[in-house]
Amino acid sequence: MTLDPSSLQPLLRFAADLDLHDPEAAADALRERFPHDGPEMSAIRQAMEEGVAEGTVCHMGEDPVRYSRLFKATEESLGFSADAVLMSAPGPRHLHPEGEIDLCFALDGDPTFDGNPAGWTVYRPGSQHIPTVSGGTMLILYLLPQGAIEFLR
């Protein structure tokens, strides 16, 4: 699998129909349709891990937070951008103008992402946070509607 809009079409189509104003319902819908340990998400995990090992994914920044842009928001990506982040500590505070959808894979330890276990986490439009992984390391796929993110100080 490649980490491009074409390969991720089923996920992007599903995500495009979610109401991110209700993040709990959106996360539940993602868990039901795309279990994080199911075959489709396992293929994404494998592609992300291979990219990290090859130095093509999460090749920017430095530990404990490394990242990369997988693709920009385009018509083909249904308006989503995708980033990959490998983290074991807090990242930079940011605002989600259009919301955020995160698929988190535990790599070592018993990590949580903002207190949530591995799997799906969704943020509503207008929300902000300091993304924090604690208890181990996570590899995270971030989907941003319209590629919208604002880093805050």
C-alpha positions as CSV (number, residue, x, y, z in Angstrom):
1,M,0.0,0.0,0.0
2,T,1.1,3.5,-0.7
3,L,0.1,6.4,1.6
4,D,-1.5,8.6,-1.1
5,P,-5.1,9.8,-1.7
6,S,-5.8,7.0,-4.2
7,S,-4.9,4.2,-1.8
8,L,-6.8,5.9,1.1
9,Q,-10.0,6.6,-0.9
10,P,-12.3,4.3,1.2
11,L,-11.2,6.1,4.4
12,L,-11.2,9.5,2.9
13,R,-14.7,9.0,1.4
14,F,-16.0,7.8,4.8
15,A,-14.3,10.7,6.7
16,A,-15.7,13.2,4.3
17,D,-19.2,12.2,5.4
18,L,-18.6,12.5,9.1
19,D,-19.9,15.3,11.3
20,L,-16.9,16.4,13.2
21,H,-19.1,18.7,15.3
22,D,-19.9,15.4,17.2
23,P,-16.4,14.0,17.7
24,E,-17.5,11.1,19.9
25,A,-20.1,9.8,17.3
26,A,-17.5,10.3,14.5
27,A,-14.9,8.3,16.4
28,D,-17.4,5.6,17.1
29,A,-18.3,5.4,13.4
30,L,-14.7,5.2,12.4
31,R,-14.1,2.4,15.0
32,E,-17.0,0.4,13.6
33,R,-16.2,0.8,9.9
34,F,-12.3,0.9,10.2
35,P,-11.2,-1.0,13.4
36,H,-7.7,0.2,14.1
37,D,-6.5,-3.4,14.2
38,G,-8.5,-4.5,11.2
39,P,-7.0,-5.4,7.8
40,E,-7.4,-2.0,6.2
41,M,-5.9,-0.1,9.0
42,S,-3.2,-2.7,9.5
43,A,-2.1,-2.1,5.9
44,I,-1.8,1.6,6.7
45,R,0.2,0.9,9.8
46,Q,2.5,-1.3,7.8
47,A,3.0,1.3,5.1
48,M,3.7,4.0,7.7
49,E,6.2,1.8,9.6
50,E,8.0,0.9,6.4
51,G,8.1,4.6,5.5
52,V,9.7,5.4,8.8
53,A,12.2,2.6,8.4
54,E,13.1,3.8,4.9
55,G,13.3,7.4,6.0
56,T,10.5,8.7,3.8
57,V,7.8,9.0,6.6
58,C,8.4,11.1,9.7
59,H,11.7,12.2,8.4
60,M,11.4,15.9,9.5
61,G,11.8,17.2,13.0
62,E,13.7,15.2,15.7
63,D,12.8,12.9,18.5
64,P,10.5,12.9,20.5
65,V,8.3,14.4,17.7
66,R,9.1,13.6,14.1
67,Y,6.6,14.2,11.2
68,S,6.0,14.4,7.5
69,R,3.3,15.6,5.2
70,L,1.9,12.6,3.2
71,F,-0.2,14.7,0.9
72,K,-1.9,18.1,0.7
73,A,-5.6,18.8,0.5
74,T,-6.7,18.3,-3.1
75,E,-9.8,17.4,-5.0
76,E,-8.4,13.8,-5.2
77,S,-8.0,13.7,-1.4
78,L,-11.6,15.0,-1.0
79,G,-10.2,18.1,0.7
80,F,-8.1,16.3,3.3
81,S,-4.4,16.7,3.9
82,A,-2.6,13.8,5.7
83,D,0.4,14.0,8.0
84,A,2.3,11.3,9.8
85,V,3.7,11.9,13.2
86,L,6.0,9.7,15.3
87,M,5.8,10.9,18.9
88,S,6.5,10.0,22.5
89,A,6.0,13.4,24.1
90,P,3.9,16.5,23.7
91,G,3.9,18.3,20.3
92,P,3.1,21.9,19.4
93,R,-0.2,23.5,20.5
94,H,-2.5,24.0,17.5
95,L,-6.0,24.9,16.5
96,H,-8.2,22.7,14.3
97,P,-10.3,25.2,12.2
98,E,-12.2,22.4,10.5
99,G,-11.5,19.6,13.0
100,E,-9.0,16.7,13.0
101,I,-9.2,12.9,12.6
102,D,-6.3,10.9,14.1
103,L,-5.5,7.2,13.7
104,C,-3.1,6.3,16.4
105,F,-0.9,3.1,16.5
106,A,1.0,2.1,19.6
107,L,4.6,1.2,18.8
108,D,6.0,0.6,22.3
109,G,4.9,0.8,25.9
110,D,1.3,1.4,26.7
111,P,0.9,4.8,25.1
112,T,-2.1,7.1,25.1
113,F,-2.8,10.1,22.8
114,D,-4.3,12.9,24.9
115,G,-5.4,10.2,27.3
116,N,-6.9,8.0,24.6
117,P,-5.7,4.5,23.8
118,A,-4.5,3.5,20.4
119,G,-7.2,3.8,17.7
120,W,-9.3,6.7,16.6
121,T,-9.5,10.2,18.1
122,V,-11.5,13.0,16.6
123,Y,-11.5,16.8,17.4
124,R,-14.3,19.2,16.6
125,P,-13.9,22.3,14.4
126,G,-12.5,25.2,16.4
127,S,-10.9,22.9,19.1
128,Q,-7.3,23.2,20.1
129,H,-4.8,21.2,22.1
130,I,-1.2,20.3,22.8
131,P,-1.1,16.8,21.3
132,T,0.4,14.6,23.9
133,V,1.6,11.0,23.8
134,S,2.6,9.5,27.1
135,G,3.5,6.0,28.3
136,G,5.3,5.0,25.1
137,T,5.5,5.8,21.4
138,M,2.8,6.3,18.8
139,L,2.7,6.5,15.1
140,I,-0.2,8.7,14.1
141,L,-2.0,9.5,10.8
142,Y,-3.6,13.0,11.0
143,L,-6.3,13.8,8.6
144,L,-7.1,17.5,8.4
145,P,-10.2,18.8,6.5
146,Q,-9.1,21.4,4.0
147,G,-5.6,21.0,5.4
148,A,-6.5,23.5,8.0
149,I,-4.3,23.8,11.1
150,E,-3.0,26.8,13.0
151,F,0.0,26.5,15.2
152,L,-0.3,28.6,18.4
153,R,2.2,29.9,20.8
